[in-house]
Amino acid sequence: MKTNFGTCIVCVAILFSHEIQSCESALGGSVVEEQSQQDEQGDKPGKIAQPNRSLFDVTVNGKQGFIDRTGRIVIEPTFEKVYSFSEGLAAVQINQKWGFIDSAGKVVIEPQFTVAASFSSGRARVRLRSYTDPWAYIDTSGNIAIEPQFDCAEDFRNGVARVGMETTQSKTLSRIADVGMGCDYKFIDRTGKTIPKPAPEDYATGKANELIRFTEKGLVGYVDATGKVVIRPQFIAGSDFSEGMAGVCKGDVFGYIDRTGRFVITPQFQFANRFSAGLAAVRQPGDKWAFIDPQGETVLPAQYDWVYDGFRDGIARVAVDGRVRYIDKKGDWVW
Protein backbone atom coordinates (compact mmCIF):
# COMPACT_ATOMS: atom_id res chain seq x y z
CA MET A 1 0.00 0.00 0.00
CA LYS A 2 1.48 3.29 -1.06
CA THR A 3 1.68 5.93 1.62
CA ASN A 4 1.11 9.65 1.11
CA PHE A 5 1.63 13.07 2.62
CA GLY A 6 -1.14 12.47 5.16
CA THR A 7 0.46 9.22 6.22
CA CYS A 8 3.71 11.04 6.99
CA ILE A 9 1.84 13.53 9.18
CA VAL A 10 0.15 10.70 11.08
CA CYS A 11 3.52 9.08 11.53
CA VAL A 12 4.88 12.24 13.14
CA ALA A 13 2.05 12.23 15.64
CA ILE A 14 2.44 8.57 16.54
CA LEU A 15 6.11 7.73 16.27
CA PHE A 16 8.01 10.92 16.97
CA SER A 17 5.89 12.84 19.47
CA HIS A 18 7.46 14.20 22.65
CA GLU A 19 4.24 13.30 24.45
CA ILE A 20 5.47 9.83 25.35
CA GLN A 21 2.68 9.14 27.75
CA SER A 22 0.12 9.87 25.05
CA CYS A 23 1.93 7.49 22.68
CA GLU A 24 1.77 4.74 25.23
CA SER A 25 -1.96 5.25 25.59
CA ALA A 26 -2.49 5.21 21.84
CA LEU A 27 -0.26 2.23 21.10
CA GLY A 28 -0.83 0.17 24.19
CA GLY A 29 2.46 0.94 25.88
CA SER A 30 6.10 1.01 24.87
CA VAL A 31 9.30 -0.54 26.04
CA VAL A 32 11.45 1.98 27.84
CA GLU A 33 14.70 1.09 29.53
CA GLU A 34 14.58 1.57 33.28
CA GLN A 35 16.87 4.37 34.34
CA SER A 36 18.53 4.75 37.71
CA GLN A 37 18.92 8.48 37.96
CA GLN A 38 19.42 10.60 41.06
CA ASP A 39 17.15 13.62 41.31
CA GLU A 40 19.30 16.28 39.70
CA GLN A 41 18.46 19.15 42.04
CA GLY A 42 19.33 17.38 45.26
CA ASP A 43 15.92 16.01 46.29
CA LYS A 44 16.12 12.58 47.83
CA PRO A 45 14.46 10.12 45.47
CA GLY A 46 12.69 8.26 48.24
CA LYS A 47 12.65 4.49 48.75
CA ILE A 48 13.39 3.42 45.20
CA ALA A 49 14.98 0.13 44.23
CA GLN A 50 17.36 0.86 41.37
CA PRO A 51 18.97 -2.30 40.00
CA ASN A 52 20.84 -2.16 36.70
CA ARG A 53 18.22 -4.00 34.66
CA SER A 54 15.36 -3.32 32.29
CA LEU A 55 11.78 -4.33 32.93
CA PHE A 56 9.11 -4.75 30.25
CA ASP A 57 5.36 -4.56 30.75
CA VAL A 58 3.15 -7.52 29.83
CA THR A 59 -0.54 -8.36 30.01
CA VAL A 60 -1.81 -11.67 31.38
CA ASN A 61 -5.54 -12.36 31.62
CA GLY A 62 -6.32 -8.65 31.45
CA LYS A 63 -3.86 -7.66 34.19
CA GLN A 64 -0.46 -6.04 33.72
CA GLY A 65 2.93 -6.67 35.29
CA PHE A 66 6.60 -6.80 34.26
CA ILE A 67 9.10 -9.31 32.90
CA ASP A 68 12.88 -9.16 32.60
CA ARG A 69 14.81 -9.59 29.35
CA THR A 70 14.69 -13.39 29.66
CA GLY A 71 10.89 -13.40 29.74
CA ARG A 72 10.71 -14.22 33.45
CA ILE A 73 7.90 -12.51 35.35
CA VAL A 74 9.50 -10.38 38.07
CA ILE A 75 6.46 -8.28 39.04
CA GLU A 76 3.24 -10.26 38.96
CA PRO A 77 0.48 -9.06 36.61
CA THR A 78 -1.91 -7.68 39.23
CA PHE A 79 -2.41 -4.11 37.99
CA GLU A 80 -5.19 -2.65 35.86
CA LYS A 81 -2.69 -0.62 33.86
CA VAL A 82 1.02 0.16 34.05
CA TYR A 83 3.46 2.53 32.39
CA SER A 84 7.11 1.79 31.74
CA PHE A 85 9.72 2.35 34.42
CA SER A 86 11.44 5.72 34.45
CA GLU A 87 13.90 6.91 37.08
CA GLY A 88 13.30 3.75 39.11
CA LEU A 89 9.51 4.09 39.33
CA ALA A 90 6.56 2.92 37.27
CA ALA A 91 3.03 4.33 37.37
CA VAL A 92 0.43 1.63 38.11
CA GLN A 93 -3.35 1.72 38.35
CA ILE A 94 -5.09 0.01 41.26
CA ASN A 95 -8.86 0.38 41.74
CA GLN A 96 -8.88 3.14 39.11
CA LYS A 97 -6.33 5.22 41.00
CA TRP A 98 -2.72 5.74 40.00
CA GLY A 99 0.30 5.29 42.23
CA PHE A 100 3.91 4.21 41.73
CA ILE A 101 5.93 1.07 42.38
CA ASP A 102 9.66 0.46 42.52
CA SER A 103 11.42 -2.21 40.46
CA ALA A 104 10.89 -4.76 43.22
CA GLY A 105 7.13 -4.30 42.82
CA LYS A 106 6.71 -2.46 46.10
CA VAL A 107 4.21 0.40 46.22
CA VAL A 108 6.21 3.51 47.15
CA ILE A 109 3.57 6.14 46.28
CA GLU A 110 0.07 5.05 47.24
CA PRO A 111 -2.59 4.98 44.49
CA GLN A 112 -4.38 8.32 44.85
CA PHE A 113 -4.29 10.15 41.50
CA THR A 114 -6.92 10.15 38.77
CA VAL A 115 -4.26 10.62 36.10
CA ALA A 116 -0.48 10.19 36.33
CA ALA A 117 2.46 10.29 33.94
CA SER A 118 5.96 8.85 34.22
CA PHE A 119 8.78 10.53 36.14
CA SER A 120 11.27 12.75 34.37
CA SER A 121 13.82 15.02 36.07
CA GLY A 122 12.39 13.86 39.40
CA ARG A 123 8.89 15.15 38.61
CA ALA A 124 5.69 13.48 37.40
CA ARG A 125 2.50 15.12 36.14
CA VAL A 126 -0.72 14.20 37.99
CA ARG A 127 -4.36 15.17 38.21
CA LEU A 128 -5.49 14.81 41.79
CA ARG A 129 -9.23 14.08 41.88
CA SER A 130 -10.86 14.30 38.45
CA TYR A 131 -9.96 14.22 34.77
CA THR A 132 -10.65 17.95 34.54
CA ASP A 133 -8.50 18.98 37.50
CA PRO A 134 -5.52 21.21 36.72
CA TRP A 135 -2.18 19.49 36.37
CA ALA A 136 0.23 19.35 39.28
CA TYR A 137 3.71 17.84 39.63
CA ILE A 138 4.83 15.47 42.37
CA ASP A 139 8.31 14.47 43.51
CA THR A 140 9.55 10.88 43.85
CA SER A 141 8.27 10.69 47.43
CA GLY A 142 4.73 11.49 46.26
CA ASN A 143 4.70 15.00 47.68
CA ILE A 144 3.26 17.90 45.67
CA ALA A 145 6.28 19.73 44.26
CA ILE A 146 4.33 22.17 42.05
CA GLU A 147 0.75 22.98 43.05
CA PRO A 148 -2.21 22.15 40.74
CA GLN A 149 -2.63 25.11 38.39
CA PHE A 150 -2.02 24.21 34.72
CA ASP A 151 -4.57 23.41 32.03
CA CYS A 152 -1.78 22.10 29.79
CA ALA A 153 1.40 20.46 31.02
CA GLU A 154 4.20 18.38 29.55
CA ASP A 155 6.85 16.15 31.06
CA PHE A 156 10.13 17.70 32.18
CA ARG A 157 13.09 17.46 29.84
CA ASN A 158 16.50 18.28 31.21
CA GLY A 159 14.91 20.08 34.15
CA VAL A 160 12.51 22.19 32.04
CA ALA A 161 8.79 21.72 31.34
CA ARG A 162 6.31 23.52 29.09
CA VAL A 163 3.00 24.41 30.78
CA GLY A 164 0.08 26.65 29.96
CA MET A 165 -3.39 27.99 30.63
CA GLU A 166 -6.29 27.58 28.23
CA THR A 167 -6.91 30.61 26.04
CA THR A 168 -10.21 32.50 25.97
CA GLN A 169 -10.63 31.57 22.31
CA SER A 170 -10.19 27.89 23.11
CA LYS A 171 -12.79 28.08 25.88
CA THR A 172 -15.25 29.72 23.48
CA LEU A 173 -14.67 27.19 20.71
CA SER A 174 -15.03 24.28 23.13
CA ARG A 175 -18.67 25.26 23.66
CA ILE A 176 -19.29 24.72 19.95
CA ALA A 177 -17.20 21.68 19.07
CA ASP A 178 -14.55 19.36 20.47
CA VAL A 179 -11.53 20.98 18.85
CA GLY A 180 -8.99 20.27 21.58
CA MET A 181 -7.51 22.66 24.09
CA GLY A 182 -5.41 25.65 23.05
CA CYS A 183 -3.08 27.13 25.65
CA ASP A 184 -0.80 30.08 26.19
CA TYR A 185 2.47 28.39 27.07
CA LYS A 186 5.42 29.22 29.24
CA PHE A 187 8.37 27.26 30.63
CA ILE A 188 9.08 26.37 34.25
CA ASP A 189 11.90 24.81 36.24
CA ARG A 190 11.50 22.00 38.76
CA THR A 191 10.36 24.38 41.48
CA GLY A 192 7.58 25.81 39.29
CA LYS A 193 9.41 29.08 38.68
CA THR A 194 8.87 30.64 35.26
CA ILE A 195 12.06 30.69 33.19
CA PRO A 196 12.94 32.11 29.76
CA LYS A 197 11.91 30.12 26.71
CA PRO A 198 14.68 27.67 25.82
CA ALA A 199 16.52 28.27 22.57
CA PRO A 200 15.87 26.25 20.53
CA GLU A 201 12.37 25.64 21.85
CA ASP A 202 12.71 21.89 21.32
CA TYR A 203 15.34 22.20 23.97
CA ALA A 204 18.63 20.41 24.29
CA THR A 205 18.96 17.42 26.58
CA GLY A 206 22.65 17.99 27.21
CA LYS A 207 23.89 15.06 25.12
CA ALA A 208 27.21 15.74 23.43
CA ASN A 209 26.94 17.05 19.85
CA GLU A 210 23.21 16.42 19.69
CA LEU A 211 21.07 17.66 16.83
CA ILE A 212 17.60 18.92 17.67
CA ARG A 213 14.53 18.86 15.47
CA PHE A 214 12.76 22.09 14.65
CA THR A 215 9.95 23.04 12.29
CA GLU A 216 9.81 25.98 9.90
CA LYS A 217 6.94 26.53 7.47
CA GLY A 218 5.75 22.98 8.04
CA LEU A 219 9.09 21.34 7.29
CA VAL A 220 11.51 19.65 9.70
CA GLY A 221 15.19 20.51 10.01
CA TYR A 222 17.87 20.18 12.68
CA VAL A 223 19.83 22.65 14.80
CA ASP A 224 22.64 22.20 17.28
CA ALA A 225 22.38 23.05 20.98
CA THR A 226 23.21 26.71 20.25
CA GLY A 227 20.32 27.01 17.79
CA LYS A 228 22.53 27.05 14.69
CA VAL A 229 20.87 25.39 11.69
CA VAL A 230 22.84 22.29 10.70
CA ILE A 231 20.31 20.65 8.38
CA ARG A 232 17.89 23.06 6.70
CA PRO A 233 14.14 22.37 6.96
CA GLN A 234 13.21 20.08 4.07
CA PHE A 235 11.45 17.01 5.48
CA ILE A 236 7.75 16.39 6.06
CA ALA A 237 8.61 14.49 9.25
CA GLY A 238 11.72 13.58 11.19
CA SER A 239 12.74 11.61 14.26
CA ASP A 240 15.44 12.43 16.78
CA PHE A 241 18.93 11.30 15.89
CA SER A 242 19.91 7.92 17.27
CA GLU A 243 23.13 6.04 16.59
CA GLY A 244 24.13 8.71 14.10
CA MET A 245 21.00 8.60 11.96
CA ALA A 246 17.48 10.02 11.90
CA GLY A 247 14.42 8.69 10.12
CA VAL A 248 12.86 11.34 7.87
CA CYS A 249 9.95 11.56 5.45
CA LYS A 250 10.81 12.92 2.00
CA GLY A 251 8.01 13.07 -0.55
CA ASP A 252 5.79 10.27 0.68
CA VAL A 253 8.26 7.68 2.02
CA PHE A 254 10.78 7.37 4.84
CA GLY A 255 14.53 6.87 4.78
CA TYR A 256 17.47 7.71 7.04
CA ILE A 257 19.90 10.62 6.97
CA ASP A 258 23.27 11.13 8.63
CA ARG A 259 24.30 14.18 10.63
CA THR A 260 25.04 16.15 7.46
CA GLY A 261 21.54 15.61 6.10
CA ARG A 262 22.70 13.14 3.45
CA PHE A 263 20.54 10.06 2.87
CA VAL A 264 22.39 6.93 3.92
CA ILE A 265 19.35 4.68 3.52
CA THR A 266 17.22 5.63 0.52
CA PRO A 267 13.61 6.64 1.26
CA GLN A 268 11.49 3.55 0.63
CA PHE A 269 9.53 2.76 3.80
CA GLN A 270 5.99 3.59 4.92
CA PHE A 271 7.17 4.26 8.50
CA ALA A 272 10.62 4.26 10.08
CA ASN A 273 11.52 3.99 13.78
CA ARG A 274 14.74 5.13 15.41
CA PHE A 275 17.83 2.92 15.43
CA SER A 276 18.59 1.18 18.70
CA ALA A 277 21.10 -1.58 19.38
CA GLY A 278 22.10 -1.47 15.71
CA LEU A 279 18.62 -2.18 14.33
CA ALA A 280 15.61 -0.11 13.28
CA ALA A 281 12.02 -1.18 12.69
CA VAL A 282 10.55 -0.14 9.35
CA ARG A 283 7.14 -0.64 7.83
CA GLN A 284 7.50 -2.00 4.34
CA PRO A 285 5.05 -2.07 1.42
CA GLY A 286 2.46 -4.66 2.33
CA ASP A 287 1.93 -3.17 5.79
CA LYS A 288 4.26 -5.53 7.67
CA TRP A 289 7.18 -4.40 9.82
CA ALA A 290 10.77 -5.61 9.52
CA PHE A 291 14.09 -4.76 11.16
CA ILE A 292 17.02 -3.38 9.17
CA ASP A 293 20.68 -2.72 9.92
CA PRO A 294 22.54 0.61 9.38
CA GLN A 295 23.24 -0.38 5.75
CA GLY A 296 19.53 -0.77 5.09
CA GLU A 297 19.75 -4.55 4.80
CA THR A 298 16.87 -6.60 6.21
CA VAL A 299 17.89 -8.53 9.33
CA LEU A 300 14.47 -9.71 10.52
CA PRO A 301 11.94 -10.13 7.69
CA ALA A 302 8.65 -8.28 7.32
CA GLN A 303 6.34 -10.34 9.51
CA TYR A 304 5.24 -8.09 12.37
CA ASP A 305 1.90 -6.24 12.45
CA TRP A 306 3.40 -3.51 14.64
CA VAL A 307 6.65 -2.71 16.41
CA TYR A 308 6.66 -0.64 19.59
CA ASP A 309 9.80 1.52 19.52
CA GLY A 310 12.87 -0.73 19.19
CA PHE A 311 15.33 -2.97 21.00
CA ARG A 312 16.11 -2.31 24.64
CA ASP A 313 18.44 -4.55 26.60
CA GLY A 314 18.32 -7.06 23.77
CA ILE A 315 14.57 -7.43 23.25
CA ALA A 316 11.84 -5.59 21.35
CA ARG A 317 8.08 -5.47 21.69
CA VAL A 318 6.05 -6.46 18.63
CA ALA A 319 2.48 -7.34 17.69
CA VAL A 320 1.68 -10.48 15.68
CA ASP A 321 -1.77 -11.91 14.95
CA GLY A 322 -3.39 -9.69 17.57
CA ARG A 323 -0.91 -10.63 20.30
CA VAL A 324 1.72 -8.38 21.87
CA ARG A 325 4.98 -10.28 22.31
CA TYR A 326 8.72 -9.78 22.78
CA ILE A 327 11.53 -10.96 20.50
CA ASP A 328 15.30 -11.06 20.79
CA LYS A 329 17.67 -9.82 18.07
CA LYS A 330 17.55 -13.20 16.33
CA GLY A 331 13.77 -12.94 16.07
CA ASP A 332 13.18 -15.70 18.63
CA TRP A 333 10.29 -15.30 21.02
CA VAL A 334 11.14 -14.21 24.56
CA TRP A 335 7.50 -13.80 25.63
C-alpha positions in Angstrom: 0.0 0.0 0.0 1.5 3.3 -1.1 1.7 5.9 1.6 1.1 9.6 1.1 1.6 13.1 2.6 -1.1 12.5 5.2 0.5 9.2 6.2 3.7 11.0 7.0 1.8 13.5 9.2 0.1 10.7 11.1 3.5 9.1 11.5 4.9 12.2 13.1 2.1 12.2 15.6 2.4 8.6 16.5 6.1 7.7 16.3 8.0 10.9 17.0 5.9 12.8 19.5 7.5 14.2 22.6 4.2 13.3 24.5 5.5 9.8 25.3 2.7 9.1 27.8 0.1 9.9 25.0 1.9 7.5 22.7 1.8 4.7 25.2 -2.0 5.3 25.6 -2.5 5.2 21.8 -0.3 2.2 21.1 -0.8 0.2 24.2 2.5 0.9 25.9 6.1 1.0 24.9 9.3 -0.5 26.0 11.4 2.0 27.8 14.7 1.1 29.5 14.6 1.6 33.3 16.9 4.4 34.3 18.5 4.7 37.7 18.9 8.5 38.0 19.4 10.6 41.1 17.1 13.6 41.3 19.3 16.3 39.7 18.5 19.1 42.0 19.3 17.4 45.3 15.9 16.0 46.3 16.1 12.6 47.8 14.5 10.1 45.5 12.7 8.3 48.2 12.7 4.5 48.7 13.4 3.4 45.2 15.0 0.1 44.2 17.4 0.9 41.4 19.0 -2.3 40.0 20.8 -2.2 36.7 18.2 -4.0 34.7 15.4 -3.3 32.3 11.8 -4.3 32.9 9.1 -4.7 30.3 5.4 -4.6 30.7 3.2 -7.5 29.8 -0.5 -8.4 30.0 -1.8 -11.7 31.4 -5.5 -12.4 31.6 -6.3 -8.7 31.5 -3.9 -7.7 34.2 -0.5 -6.0 33.7 2.9 -6.7 35.3 6.6 -6.8 34.3 9.1 -9.3 32.9 12.9 -9.2 32.6 14.8 -9.6 29.3 14.7 -13.4 29.7 10.9 -13.4 29.7 10.7 -14.2 33.5 7.9 -12.5 35.4 9.5 -10.4 38.1 6.5 -8.3 39.0 3.2 -10.3 39.0 0.5 -9.1 36.6 -1.9 -7.7 39.2 -2.4 -4.1 38.0 -5.2 -2.7 35.9 -2.7 -0.6 33.9 1.0 0.2 34.0 3.5 2.5 32.4 7.1 1.8 31.7 9.7 2.4 34.4 11.4 5.7 34.5 13.9 6.9 37.1 13.3 3.8 39.1 9.5 4.1 39.3 6.6 2.9 37.3 3.0 4.3 37.4 0.4 1.6 38.1 -3.4 1.7 38.4 -5.1 0.0 41.3 -8.9 0.4 41.7 -8.9 3.1 39.1 -6.3 5.2 41.0 -2.7 5.7 40.0 0.3 5.3 42.2 3.9 4.2 41.7 5.9 1.1 42.4 9.7 0.5 42.5 11.4 -2.2 40.5 10.9 -4.8 43.2 7.1 -4.3 42.8 6.7 -2.5 46.1 4.2 0.4 46.2 6.2 3.5 47.1 3.6 6.1 46.3 0.1 5.0 47.2 -2.6 5.0 44.5 -4.4 8.3 44.8 -4.3 10.2 41.5 -6.9 10.2 38.8 -4.3 10.6 36.1 -0.5 10.2 36.3 2.5 10.3 33.9 6.0 8.9 34.2 8.8 10.5 36.1 11.3 12.8 34.4 13.8 15.0 36.1 12.4 13.9 39.4 8.9 15.1 38.6 5.7 13.5 37.4 2.5 15.1 36.1 -0.7 14.2 38.0 -4.4 15.2 38.2 -5.5 14.8 41.8 -9.2 14.1 41.9 -10.9 14.3 38.5 -10.0 14.2 34.8 -10.6 17.9 34.5 -8.5 19.0 37.5 -5.5 21.2 36.7 -2.2 19.5 36.4 0.2 19.3 39.3 3.7 17.8 39.6 4.8 15.5 42.4 8.3 14.5 43.5 9.5 10.9 43.8 8.3 10.7 47.4 4.7 11.5 46.3 4.7 15.0 47.7 3.3 17.9 45.7 6.3 19.7 44.3 4.3 22.2 42.1 0.8 23.0 43.0 -2.2 22.1 40.7 -2.6 25.1 38.4 -2.0 24.2 34.7 -4.6 23.4 32.0 -1.8 22.1 29.8 1.4 20.5 31.0 4.2 18.4 29.5 6.9 16.2 31.1 10.1 17.7 32.2 13.1 17.5 29.8 16.5 18.3 31.2 14.9 20.1 34.2 12.5 22.2 32.0 8.8 21.7 31.3 6.3 23.5 29.1 3.0 24.4 30.8 0.1 26.7 30.0 -3.4 28.0 30.6 -6.3 27.6 28.2 -6.9 30.6 26.0 -10.2 32.5 26.0 -10.6 31.6 22.3 -10.2 27.9 23.1 -12.8 28.1 25.9 -15.3 29.7 23.5 -14.7 27.2 20.7 -15.0 24.3 23.1 -18.7 25.3 23.7 -19.3 24.7 19.9 -17.2 21.7 19.1 -14.6 19.4 20.5 -11.5 21.0 18.9 -9.0 20.3 21.6 -7.5 22.7 24.1 -5.4 25.6 23.1 -3.1 27.1 25.6 -0.8 30.1 26.2 2.5 28.4 27.1 5.4 29.2 29.2 8.4 27.3 30.6 9.1 26.4 34.3 11.9 24.8 36.2 11.5 22.0 38.8 10.4 24.4 41.5 7.6 25.8 39.3 9.4 29.1 38.7 8.9 30.6 35.3 12.1 30.7 33.2 12.9 32.1 29.8 11.9 30.1 26.7 14.7 27.7 25.8 16.5 28.3 22.6 15.9 26.2 20.5 12.4 25.6 21.9 12.7 21.9 21.3 15.3 22.2 24.0 18.6 20.4 24.3 19.0 17.4 26.6 22.6 18.0 27.2 23.9 15.1 25.1 27.2 15.7 23.4 26.9 17.0 19.9 23.2 16.4 19.7 21.1 17.7 16.8 17.6 18.9 17.7 14.5 18.9 15.5 12.8 22.1 14.7 10.0 23.0 12.3 9.8 26.0 9.9 6.9 26.5 7.5 5.8 23.0 8.0 9.1 21.3 7.3 11.5 19.7 9.7 15.2 20.5 10.0 17.9 20.2 12.7 19.8 22.6 14.8 22.6 22.2 17.3 22.4 23.1 21.0 23.2 26.7 20.3 20.3 27.0 17.8 22.5 27.1 14.7 20.9 25.4 11.7 22.8 22.3 10.7 20.3 20.7 8.4 17.9 23.1 6.7 14.1 22.4 7.0 13.2 20.1 4.1 11.5 17.0 5.5 7.7 16.4 6.1 8.6 14.5 9.3 11.7 13.6 11.2 12.7 11.6 14.3 15.4 12.4 16.8 18.9 11.3 15.9 19.9 7.9 17.3 23.1 6.0 16.6 24.1 8.7 14.1 21.0 8.6 12.0 17.5 10.0 11.9 14.4 8.7 10.1 12.9 11.3 7.9 10.0 11.6 5.4 10.8 12.9 2.0 8.0 13.1 -0.6 5.8 10.3 0.7 8.3 7.7 2.0 10.8 7.4 4.8 14.5 6.9 4.8 17.5 7.7 7.0 19.9 10.6 7.0 23.3 11.1 8.6 24.3 14.2 10.6 25.0 16.2 7.5 21.5 15.6 6.1 22.7 13.1 3.4 20.5 10.1 2.9 22.4 6.9 3.9 19.3 4.7 3.5 17.2 5.6 0.5 13.6 6.6 1.3 11.5 3.5 0.6 9.5 2.8 3.8 6.0 3.6 4.9 7.2 4.3 8.5 10.6 4.3 10.1 11.5 4.0 13.8 14.7 5.1 15.4 17.8 2.9 15.4 18.6 1.2 18.7 21.1 -1.6 19.4 22.1 -1.5 15.7 18.6 -2.2 14.3 15.6 -0.1 13.3 12.0 -1.2 12.7 10.5 -0.1 9.4 7.1 -0.6 7.8 7.5 -2.0 4.3 5.1 -2.1 1.4 2.5 -4.7 2.3 1.9 -3.2 5.8 4.3 -5.5 7.7 7.2 -4.4 9.8 10.8 -5.6 9.5 14.1 -4.8 11.2 17.0 -3.4 9.2 20.7 -2.7 9.9 22.5 0.6 9.4 23.2 -0.4 5.8 19.5 -0.8 5.1 19.8 -4.6 4.8 16.9 -6.6 6.2 17.9 -8.5 9.3 14.5 -9.7 10.5 11.9 -10.1 7.7 8.7 -8.3 7.3 6.3 -10.3 9.5 5.2 -8.1 12.4 1.9 -6.2 12.5 3.4 -3.5 14.6 6.7 -2.7 16.4 6.7 -0.6 19.6 9.8 1.5 19.5 12.9 -0.7 19.2 15.3 -3.0 21.0 16.1 -2.3 24.6 18.4 -4.5 26.6 18.3 -7.1 23.8 14.6 -7.4 23.2 11.8 -5.6 21.3 8.1 -5.5 21.7 6.0 -6.5 18.6 2.5 -7.3 17.7 1.7 -10.5 15.7 -1.8 -11.9 15.0 -3.4 -9.7 17.6 -0.9 -10.6 20.3 1.7 -8.4 21.9 5.0 -10.3 22.3 8.7 -9.8 22.8 11.5 -11.0 20.5 15.3 -11.1 20.8 17.7 -9.8 18.1 17.5 -13.2 16.3 13.8 -12.9 16.1 13.2 -15.7 18.6 10.3 -15.3 21.0 11.1 -14.2 24.6 7.5 -13.8 25.6 
